[in-house]
């Protein structure tokens, strides 16, 4: 199944603060916060939600097409993605704007404060799924990940018009949406991805109850960090999958994108939701152990060992034929 991954393509500026943000917040002064955190380290890395997901899919042997907008400064990044097997033929290059920037500071508790500059992402609406389909052929799924809000709405509507199943991943862009826009992004999605905080935000913004959200989508996948992930479907009990434990927690940036790549690769292979969620958690644990969202090494044997240790021999046996055939690598 060919997957079109739409959304942000960005350069990440990742900083580490050797304290806790919570220690600097004064409860009765939150209406006039003015804080500066002295970071110990700065890492500049390739990132962006769509690029991260596309790269993860490629490393698992699935062939996605990346759909988004970048600036002229994308040349080296583009070479990196193509060298790693990502199809960038449907990436629009702006003549005037820089590639988007993600500036994020992480504290000792792995809480994050981030700012995102859209840059060339503002031109994402110039790329359509119809043009992408003419270029690369039929698509079995389109991922509508965080992007220019209007582009997200247009791409979602285009999925409905073209009959392309889609995964809604509004993520941090929920803060930029109205209730009506949030409902339009979600309605009819085959998959809805949120973390637990975004799940609460979505319900408040849309005015929908949990049951009403489930009525709108095929499956709602809620990631919960170290607590794993839950899969909800209308009229059925929630399915819970524990996270893959790791002692080497380095940087949480991009972990959710890795989860999505693992989950969607499994769906592309025709696997059920439980093994798909397990692989998502396993790949998320790999990314959690490195700085940078695309800097990880990946082998089938390591992934299978991680799955076996966390979920047992049968879980690893279920994934082995697909991971062995895919031959994931750096």
Sine and cosine of phi, psi and omega as CSV:
sin_phi,cos_phi,sin_psi,cos_psi,sin_omega,cos_omega
0.00,0.00,0.82,-0.57,0.03,-1.00
-0.99,0.12,0.77,-0.63,-0.03,-1.00
-0.92,-0.39,0.82,-0.58,0.14,-0.99
-1.00,-0.01,0.83,-0.56,-0.01,-1.00
-0.94,-0.34,0.94,-0.33,0.01,-1.00
-0.97,-0.23,0.49,-0.87,0.04,-1.00
0.59,-0.80,-0.35,-0.94,-0.13,-0.99
-0.97,0.25,0.59,-0.81,0.18,-0.98
-0.80,-0.60,0.88,-0.48,-0.22,-0.97
-0.58,-0.82,0.20,-0.98,0.17,-0.99
-0.95,-0.30,0.79,-0.61,-0.07,-1.00
-0.99,-0.10,0.74,-0.67,0.15,-0.99
-0.93,-0.37,0.97,-0.25,-0.17,-0.99
-0.95,-0.32,0.84,-0.54,-0.02,-1.00
-0.86,-0.52,0.48,-0.88,0.01,-1.00
-0.89,-0.45,0.81,-0.59,0.05,-1.00
-0.98,-0.22,0.83,-0.56,-0.11,-0.99
-0.99,0.13,0.50,0.86,0.04,-1.00
-0.64,-0.77,-0.34,-0.94,0.00,-1.00
-0.85,-0.53,0.79,-0.61,0.01,-1.00
-0.83,0.55,-0.64,0.77,-0.08,-1.00
-0.86,0.51,-0.51,0.86,-0.01,-1.00
-0.93,0.36,-0.31,0.95,-0.05,-1.00
-0.98,-0.18,-0.04,1.00,-0.03,-1.00
-0.99,-0.10,0.79,-0.62,0.01,-1.00
-0.96,-0.26,0.87,-0.50,-0.20,-0.98
-0.80,0.60,-0.70,0.71,-0.08,-1.00
-1.00,-0.02,0.25,0.97,0.07,-1.00
-0.82,-0.58,0.30,0.95,-0.07,-1.00
-0.94,0.34,-0.26,0.97,0.03,-1.00
-0.99,0.16,-0.06,1.00,0.02,-1.00
-0.57,-0.82,0.80,0.60,-0.01,-1.00
-0.94,0.35,0.75,-0.66,0.11,-0.99
-0.58,-0.81,0.99,-0.11,-0.13,-0.99
-0.78,-0.63,0.48,-0.88,0.11,-0.99
-0.70,-0.72,0.76,-0.65,-0.03,-1.00
-0.93,-0.37,0.81,-0.59,0.02,-1.00
-0.99,0.11,0.94,-0.34,-0.05,-1.00
-1.00,0.07,0.52,-0.86,0.01,-1.00
-1.00,0.04,-0.53,0.85,-0.09,-1.00
-0.69,-0.73,0.41,-0.91,0.10,-0.99
-0.69,-0.72,0.83,-0.56,0.10,-0.99
-0.86,-0.51,0.77,-0.64,0.05,-1.00
-0.96,-0.29,0.88,-0.48,-0.15,-0.99
-0.71,-0.70,0.31,-0.95,0.12,-0.99
-0.97,0.25,0.64,-0.77,-0.03,-1.00
-0.32,-0.95,-0.50,-0.87,-0.12,-0.99
0.99,-0.17,0.71,-0.70,-0.12,-0.99
-0.84,0.54,-0.76,0.65,-0.06,-1.00
-0.91,0.43,-0.68,0.73,0.00,-1.00
-0.90,0.44,-0.64,0.76,0.02,-1.00
-0.89,0.45,-0.71,0.70,0.00,-1.00
-0.91,0.42,-0.70,0.71,-0.02,-1.00
-0.88,0.48,-0.68,0.73,0.01,-1.00
-0.90,0.43,-0.67,0.74,0.04,-1.00
-0.88,0.48,-0.68,0.73,0.05,-1.00
-0.87,0.49,-0.70,0.72,-0.02,-1.00
-0.88,0.47,-0.66,0.75,-0.02,-1.00
-0.93,0.37,-0.32,0.95,0.08,-1.00
-1.00,-0.08,0.07,1.00,0.08,-1.00
1.00,-0.05,0.09,1.00,0.07,-1.00
-1.00,-0.05,0.60,-0.80,-0.08,-1.00
-0.97,-0.25,1.00,-0.05,0.03,-1.00
-1.00,0.05,0.22,-0.98,0.20,-0.98
-0.88,-0.48,0.78,-0.62,-0.03,-1.00
-1.00,0.05,0.77,-0.64,-0.03,-1.00
-0.81,-0.59,0.88,-0.47,-0.02,-1.00
-0.02,-1.00,-0.22,-0.98,-0.04,-1.00
-0.74,-0.68,0.64,-0.77,-0.03,-1.00
-0.67,-0.74,0.11,-0.99,0.05,-1.00
-0.98,-0.18,0.00,-1.00,0.01,-1.00
-0.90,0.45,-0.38,0.93,0.02,-1.00
-0.97,0.26,0.14,0.99,-0.05,-1.00
-0.99,0.12,-0.09,1.00,-0.18,-0.98
-0.79,0.62,-0.83,0.56,-0.05,-1.00
-0.91,0.41,-0.64,0.77,0.02,-1.00
-0.88,0.47,-0.69,0.73,0.01,-1.00
-0.87,0.49,-0.65,0.76,0.04,-1.00
-0.88,0.48,-0.69,0.72,0.02,-1.00
-0.85,0.53,-0.74,0.67,-0.02,-1.00
-0.89,0.45,-0.71,0.70,-0.01,-1.00
-0.91,0.42,-0.63,0.78,0.05,-1.00
-0.89,0.45,-0.43,0.90,0.03,-1.00
-0.99,-0.11,0.21,0.98,0.16,-0.99
1.00,-0.04,0.10,0.99,-0.02,-1.00
-1.00,0.07,0.77,-0.64,0.03,-1.00
-0.98,0.20,0.93,-0.38,-0.02,-1.00
-0.96,-0.29,0.28,0.96,-0.07,-1.00
-0.88,0.48,-0.41,0.91,-0.05,-1.00
-0.97,-0.25,0.40,0.92,0.06,-1.00
-1.00,-0.08,0.83,-0.56,0.03,-1.00
-0.99,0.13,0.70,-0.71,0.02,-1.00
-0.95,-0.32,0.89,-0.46,0.01,-1.00
-0.95,0.31,0.56,-0.83,0.03,-1.00
-1.00,0.04,-0.22,0.98,-0.13,-0.99
-0.80,-0.61,-0.42,0.91,-0.15,-0.99
-0.96,-0.28,0.42,-0.91,0.06,-1.00
-0.99,0.16,0.40,-0.92,0.16,-0.99
-0.86,0.51,0.58,-0.82,-0.05,-1.00
-0.82,0.58,0.46,-0.89,0.02,-1.00
-0.84,-0.55,0.69,-0.73,0.09,-1.00
-0.88,-0.47,0.90,-0.44,-0.03,-1.00
-0.92,-0.39,0.89,-0.46,-0.16,-0.99
-0.69,-0.73,0.73,-0.68,0.09,-1.00
-0.91,-0.41,0.75,-0.67,-0.04,-1.00
-0.90,-0.44,0.73,-0.69,-0.01,-1.00
-0.99,-0.12,-0.10,-1.00,-0.07,-1.00
-0.90,0.43,-0.43,0.90,0.02,-1.00
-1.00,0.00,0.11,0.99,-0.05,-1.00
0.91,0.42,0.41,0.91,0.22,-0.98
-0.99,0.14,0.49,-0.87,-0.12,-0.99
-0.76,-0.65,0.58,-0.81,0.19,-0.98
-0.85,-0.52,0.83,-0.56,-0.13,-0.99
-0.70,-0.72,0.43,-0.90,0.13,-0.99
-0.76,-0.66,0.68,-0.73,-0.01,-1.00
-0.87,-0.49,0.81,-0.59,0.09,-1.00
-0.98,-0.21,0.86,-0.52,-0.13,-0.99
-0.94,0.34,-0.66,0.75,-0.01,-1.00
0.80,0.60,-0.79,-0.61,-0.06,-1.00
-0.90,0.44,-0.27,0.96,0.03,-1.00
-0.86,0.51,-0.38,0.93,0.04,-1.00
-0.89,0.46,-0.31,0.95,0.00,-1.00
-0.99,-0.16,0.21,0.98,-0.04,-1.00
-0.88,0.48,-0.44,0.90,0.00,-1.00
-0.91,0.41,-0.20,0.98,0.02,-1.00
-0.98,0.20,-0.20,0.98,0.01,-1.00
-0.97,-0.25,0.81,-0.59,0.00,-1.00
-0.91,-0.41,0.38,-0.92,0.07,-1.00
-0.95,0.33,-0.47,0.88,0.05,-1.00
-0.89,0.46,-0.69,0.72,0.02,-1.00
-0.93,0.36,-0.60,0.80,0.04,-1.00
-0.90,0.44,-0.64,0.77,0.00,-1.00
-0.92,0.40,-0.59,0.80,0.07,-1.00
-0.90,0.43,-0.52,0.85,-0.05,-1.00
-0.99,0.15,-0.67,0.74,-0.15,-0.99
-0.89,-0.46,-0.10,0.99,0.01,-1.00
0.99,-0.15,-0.17,-0.99,-0.09,-1.00
-0.91,0.41,0.50,-0.86,0.00,-1.00
-0.85,-0.53,0.72,-0.69,0.02,-1.00
-1.00,0.07,-0.30,0.95,-0.02,-1.00
-0.31,-0.95,0.59,-0.81,0.14,-0.99
-0.86,-0.51,0.74,-0.67,0.06,-1.00
-0.99,-0.12,0.86,-0.51,0.05,-1.00
-0.98,-0.20,1.00,0.00,-0.05,-1.00
-1.00,-0.09,0.13,-0.99,-0.04,-1.00
-0.78,0.63,0.73,-0.69,-0.18,-0.98
-0.31,-0.95,-0.13,-0.99,0.21,-0.98
-0.83,0.56,0.80,-0.60,-0.11,-0.99
-0.81,0.59,-0.66,0.75,0.00,-1.00
-0.93,0.38,-0.57,0.82,0.06,-1.00
-0.91,0.42,-0.63,0.78,0.02,-1.00
-0.88,0.48,-0.69,0.72,0.01,-1.00
-0.90,0.43,-0.67,0.75,0.00,-1.00
-0.91,0.42,-0.68,0.73,-0.01,-1.00
-0.91,0.41,-0.62,0.78,0.04,-1.00
-0.89,0.45,-0.71,0.71,0.02,-1.00
-0.90,0.43,-0.60,0.80,0.02,-1.00
-0.91,0.42,-0.61,0.79,0.07,-1.00
-0.85,0.53,-0.69,0.72,0.00,-1.00
-0.90,0.44,-0.69,0.72,-0.04,-1.00
-0.92,0.39,-0.61,0.80,-0.05,-1.00
-1.00,0.02,-0.12,0.99,-0.01,-1.00
0.95,0.30,0.50,0.87,0.02,-1.00
-0.99,-0.10,0.87,-0.49,0.09,-1.00
-0.84,0.53,0.58,-0.81,-0.06,-1.00
-0.69,-0.72,0.44,-0.90,0.10,-0.99
-0.95,-0.30,0.84,-0.55,0.02,-1.00
-1.00,-0.02,0.83,-0.55,-0.01,-1.00
-0.71,-0.70,0.95,0.33,-0.11,-0.99
-0.93,0.37,-0.54,0.84,0.13,-0.99
0.74,0.67,-0.74,-0.67,-0.11,-0.99
-0.91,0.41,-0.26,0.97,0.00,-1.00
-0.97,0.23,-0.11,0.99,0.09,-1.00
-0.83,0.56,-0.55,0.83,-0.02,-1.00
-0.92,0.40,-0.32,0.95,-0.02,-1.00
-0.98,-0.18,0.00,1.00,-0.12,-0.99
-0.97,-0.25,0.48,-0.88,0.19,-0.98
-0.99,0.10,0.18,-0.98,0.04,-1.00
-0.87,0.50,-0.67,0.74,0.00,-1.00
-0.89,0.45,-0.67,0.75,-0.01,-1.00
-0.92,0.40,-0.64,0.77,0.03,-1.00
-0.88,0.47,-0.67,0.74,0.01,-1.00
-0.90,0.43,-0.62,0.78,0.01,-1.00
-0.92,0.40,-0.56,0.83,0.00,-1.00
-0.94,0.33,-0.52,0.85,-0.13,-0.99
-1.00,-0.03,-0.62,0.78,-0.15,-0.99
-0.84,0.55,0.84,-0.55,0.07,-1.00
1.00,0.03,0.02,1.00,-0.02,-1.00
-0.92,0.39,0.64,-0.77,0.12,-0.99
-0.94,0.34,-0.62,0.78,0.06,-1.00
-0.74,-0.67,0.60,-0.80,0.14,-0.99
-0.84,-0.54,0.83,-0.55,0.04,-1.00
-0.95,-0.32,0.77,-0.64,0.19,-0.98
-0.53,-0.85,0.32,-0.95,0.28,-0.96
-1.00,0.00,-0.01,-1.00,-0.11,-0.99
-0.92,0.39,-0.59,0.81,0.02,-1.00
-0.93,0.38,-0.69,0.72,0.01,-1.00
-0.91,0.41,-0.50,0.87,0.05,-1.00
-0.88,0.47,-0.70,0.71,0.04,-1.00
-0.91,0.40,-0.64,0.77,0.01,-1.00
-0.90,0.44,-0.65,0.76,0.00,-1.00
-0.89,0.46,-0.68,0.73,0.00,-1.00
-0.90,0.44,-0.67,0.74,0.01,-1.00
-0.91,0.41,-0.68,0.73,-0.06,-1.00
-0.94,0.35,-0.69,0.72,-0.07,-1.00
-0.98,0.20,-0.41,0.91,-0.11,-0.99
0.99,0.17,0.09,1.00,0.01,-1.00
-1.00,0.02,0.54,-0.84,0.19,-0.98
-0.98,0.19,0.14,-0.99,0.06,-1.00
-0.84,0.54,-0.70,0.72,-0.02,-1.00
-0.90,0.43,-0.60,0.80,0.01,-1.00
-0.94,0.34,-0.58,0.81,0.09,-1.00
-0.89,0.46,-0.73,0.69,-0.02,-1.00
-0.88,0.48,-0.52,0.85,0.04,-1.00
-0.92,0.39,-0.35,0.94,-0.07,-1.00
-1.00,0.00,-0.28,0.96,-0.17,-0.98
-0.76,-0.65,0.29,-0.96,0.09,-1.00
-0.96,0.28,-0.68,0.73,0.02,-1.00
-0.43,-0.90,0.64,-0.77,0.04,-1.00
-0.93,-0.36,0.89,-0.45,-0.02,-1.00
-0.97,-0.24,0.90,-0.44,-0.01,-1.00
-0.93,-0.38,0.90,-0.44,0.05,-1.00
-1.00,0.03,0.59,-0.81,-0.11,-0.99
-0.75,-0.66,0.57,0.82,0.05,-1.00
0.86,0.51,-0.78,-0.62,-0.04,-1.00
-0.92,0.40,-0.19,0.98,0.02,-1.00
-1.00,-0.02,0.04,1.00,0.07,-1.00
1.00,-0.02,-0.62,-0.78,-0.07,-1.00
-0.52,-0.85,0.44,-0.90,0.04,-1.00
-0.84,-0.54,0.62,-0.78,0.04,-1.00
-0.89,-0.45,0.85,-0.53,0.00,-1.00
-0.91,-0.42,0.64,-0.77,0.07,-1.00
-0.67,-0.74,0.58,-0.81,-0.06,-1.00
-0.85,0.53,0.75,-0.66,0.07,-1.00
0.97,0.24,0.15,0.99,-0.03,-1.00
-0.76,-0.65,0.38,-0.93,0.04,-1.00
-0.94,0.35,0.51,-0.86,0.05,-1.00
-0.92,0.39,0.62,-0.79,0.07,-1.00
-0.98,-0.21,0.81,-0.59,0.02,-1.00
-0.93,-0.36,0.68,-0.74,0.09,-1.00
-0.80,-0.60,0.81,-0.59,0.03,-1.00
-0.92,0.38,0.43,-0.90,0.07,-1.00
-0.95,0.30,0.32,-0.95,0.15,-0.99
-0.99,0.11,0.87,-0.50,-0.07,-1.00
-0.96,0.28,0.59,-0.80,0.09,-1.00
-0.51,-0.86,0.62,-0.78,0.05,-1.00
-1.00,0.01,-0.29,0.96,-0.10,-0.99
-0.99,-0.13,0.92,0.39,0.02,-1.00
-0.99,0.12,0.91,-0.41,-0.09,-1.00
-0.95,-0.33,-0.79,0.61,-0.05,-1.00
-0.40,-0.92,0.83,-0.56,-0.04,-1.00
-0.99,0.17,-0.09,1.00,-0.04,-1.00
-0.88,0.47,0.79,-0.61,0.05,-1.00
1.00,0.06,-0.03,1.00,-0.03,-1.00
-0.90,0.43,-0.66,0.75,0.03,-1.00
-0.90,0.44,-0.58,0.82,0.04,-1.00
-0.91,0.40,-0.65,0.76,0.03,-1.00
-0.89,0.45,-0.66,0.75,0.06,-1.00
-0.84,0.55,-0.72,0.69,-0.02,-1.00
-0.88,0.48,-0.66,0.76,0.00,-1.00
-0.89,0.46,-0.71,0.71,0.01,-1.00
-0.90,0.43,-0.68,0.73,0.01,-1.00
-0.89,0.45,-0.75,0.66,-0.09,-1.00
-0.95,0.33,-0.54,0.84,0.09,-1.00
-0.87,0.48,-0.67,0.74,0.01,-1.00
-0.90,0.44,-0.64,0.77,0.05,-1.00
-0.89,0.45,-0.65,0.76,0.02,-1.00
-0.89,0.46,-0.51,0.86,0.04,-1.00
-0.99,0.15,-0.13,0.99,0.01,-1.00
1.00,0.04,0.32,0.95,-0.03,-1.00
-0.99,0.12,0.42,-0.91,0.07,-1.00
-0.94,0.35,0.11,-0.99,-0.09,-1.00
-0.91,0.40,-0.60,0.80,-0.08,-1.00
-0.91,0.41,-0.78,0.63,0.07,-1.00
-0.90,0.43,-0.51,0.86,0.06,-1.00
-0.89,0.45,-0.67,0.74,0.01,-1.00
-0.93,0.36,-0.61,0.79,0.04,-1.00
-0.88,0.47,-0.70,0.71,0.01,-1.00
-0.91,0.41,-0.62,0.79,0.08,-1.00
-0.85,0.52,-0.70,0.71,0.02,-1.00
-0.91,0.41,-0.61,0.79,0.00,-1.00
-0.91,0.40,-0.69,0.72,0.01,-1.00
-0.93,0.36,-0.59,0.81,0.06,-1.00
-0.87,0.50,-0.64,0.77,0.01,-1.00
-0.91,0.42,-0.55,0.83,0.05,-1.00
-0.89,0.45,-0.74,0.67,-0.05,-1.00
-0.93,0.36,-0.52,0.86,0.00,-1.00
-0.88,0.47,-0.36,0.93,-0.11,-0.99
-1.00,-0.10,0.13,0.99,0.02,-1.00
-0.71,-0.70,0.34,-0.94,0.16,-0.99
-1.00,-0.01,0.79,-0.62,-0.06,-1.00
0.97,-0.25,0.62,-0.78,-0.11,-0.99
-1.00,0.08,-0.18,0.98,-0.06,-1.00
-0.77,-0.64,0.22,0.98,-0.15,-0.99
-1.00,-0.09,0.13,0.99,-0.13,-0.99
-0.99,0.11,0.49,-0.87,0.18,-0.98
-1.00,-0.04,0.56,-0.83,-0.09,-1.00
-0.59,-0.81,0.81,-0.58,0.11,-0.99
-0.76,-0.65,0.48,-0.88,0.01,-1.00
-0.88,0.47,-0.65,0.76,-0.05,-1.00
-0.90,0.43,-0.65,0.76,0.01,-1.00
-0.92,0.39,-0.67,0.75,0.02,-1.00
-0.89,0.45,-0.70,0.71,-0.01,-1.00
-0.90,0.43,-0.62,0.78,0.05,-1.00
-0.89,0.45,-0.65,0.76,0.03,-1.00
-0.89,0.45,-0.69,0.72,0.03,-1.00
-0.90,0.44,-0.68,0.73,-0.02,-1.00
-0.90,0.44,-0.68,0.73,-0.01,-1.00
-0.91,0.42,-0.57,0.82,-0.08,-1.00
-1.00,0.02,-0.57,0.82,-0.16,-0.99
-0.82,-0.57,-0.12,0.99,0.07,-1.00
0.97,-0.25,0.19,-0.98,-0.07,-1.00
-0.89,0.45,-0.64,0.77,-0.05,-1.00
-0.91,0.41,-0.62,0.78,0.02,-1.00
-0.90,0.44,-0.67,0.74,0.03,-1.00
-0.92,0.39,-0.63,0.77,0.00,-1.00
-0.89,0.45,-0.58,0.81,0.00,-1.00
-0.92,0.40,-0.57,0.82,-0.04,-1.00
-1.00,0.00,-0.36,0.93,-0.16,-0.99
-0.81,0.59,-0.73,0.69,-0.04,-1.00
-0.87,0.49,-0.55,0.84,-0.06,-1.00
-0.98,0.17,-0.67,0.74,-0.01,-1.00
-0.94,0.33,-0.60,0.80,0.03,-1.00
-0.91,0.42,-0.67,0.74,0.02,-1.00
-0.93,0.38,-0.61,0.79,-0.02,-1.00
-0.94,0.33,-0.57,0.82,0.00,-1.00
0.85,0.52,0.80,0.59,-0.05,-1.00
-0.85,0.53,0.59,-0.81,-0.01,-1.00
-0.45,-0.89,0.06,-1.00,0.00,-1.00
-0.96,0.28,0.00,0.00,0.00,0.00
